[in-house]
Amino acid sequence: MAAPVRRSGLQQEVINFYRQCFRATLQKPKENRARFQAFVRNEFRNHKIRKSDFTTIEYMLRRGKRQLEAYSSPSIKDIHL
């Protein structure tokens, strides 16, 4: 059995935020969920940031959390990519 992967606190925070984003998509209408999920994947993949660029990672986390708060609003029913 392989040893468990050791992650830094920041790495774990990013992973937890990614999961939180996907959980938020479950609150959206079923017919639009796939677009929200694609949006989440796209946002995480579009930003190629070095693991050692802590300032940018922290900035992107703060920005992403504000964006999640906005998109989690029940009034937001659909998203266009």
C-alpha positions in Angstrom: 0.0 0.0 0.0 1.3 3.4 -1.0 1.9 6.1 1.7 -0.8 8.7 1.9 -0.1 11.9 0.0 1.1 14.8 2.2 -0.3 18.1 1.1 0.4 21.6 2.4 -2.3 23.5 4.0 -2.7 25.7 0.9 -3.0 22.7 -1.4 -5.7 21.2 0.9 -7.5 24.5 0.9 -7.6 24.5 -2.9 -8.9 20.9 -3.0 -11.6 21.7 -0.4 -12.6 24.8 -2.3 -12.9 22.7 -5.6 -15.2 20.3 -3.8 -17.2 23.1 -2.3 -17.7 24.5 -5.8 -19.0 21.2 -7.1 -21.3 20.8 -4.1 -22.8 24.2 -4.9 -23.6 23.0 -8.5 -26.0 20.5 -6.9 -28.2 23.3 -5.8 -28.8 24.5 -9.4 -31.6 23.2 -11.6 -30.8 19.8 -13.0 -31.0 20.8 -16.6 -28.3 23.5 -16.0 -26.0 21.6 -13.7 -23.7 20.3 -16.4 -23.0 23.9 -17.5 -22.1 25.0 -14.0 -19.9 21.9 -13.5 -18.1 22.7 -16.8 -17.7 26.3 -15.7 -16.0 25.2 -12.4 -13.7 22.8 -14.2 -12.8 25.5 -16.8 -12.1 28.1 -14.1 -9.7 25.7 -12.3 -7.9 24.6 -15.5 -7.6 28.0 -17.2 -5.3 29.4 -14.5 -1.9 27.6 -14.8 -0.3 28.7 -11.6 3.0 27.4 -10.2 2.7 25.5 -6.9 5.3 27.8 -5.4 3.4 31.0 -6.4 1.6 31.4 -3.0 0.6 35.0 -3.4 -1.3 34.3 -6.7 -2.9 31.1 -5.3 -4.1 33.0 -2.2 -5.4 35.8 -4.4 -7.2 33.3 -6.7 -8.8 31.6 -3.7 -10.2 34.8 -2.4 -11.5 35.8 -5.8 -13.0 32.3 -6.3 -14.7 32.4 -3.0 -16.4 35.8 -3.8 -17.4 34.3 -7.2 -18.8 31.2 -5.6 -20.8 33.4 -3.2 -22.3 35.3 -6.2 -23.1 32.2 -8.2 -24.5 30.3 -5.2 -27.3 32.8 -5.1 -30.7 31.0 -5.7 -31.6 33.7 -8.2 -28.8 32.5 -10.5 -30.4 29.7 -12.5 -28.0 29.3 -15.5 -24.5 30.1 -16.7 -23.2 30.6 -20.2 -19.6 29.6 -21.0 
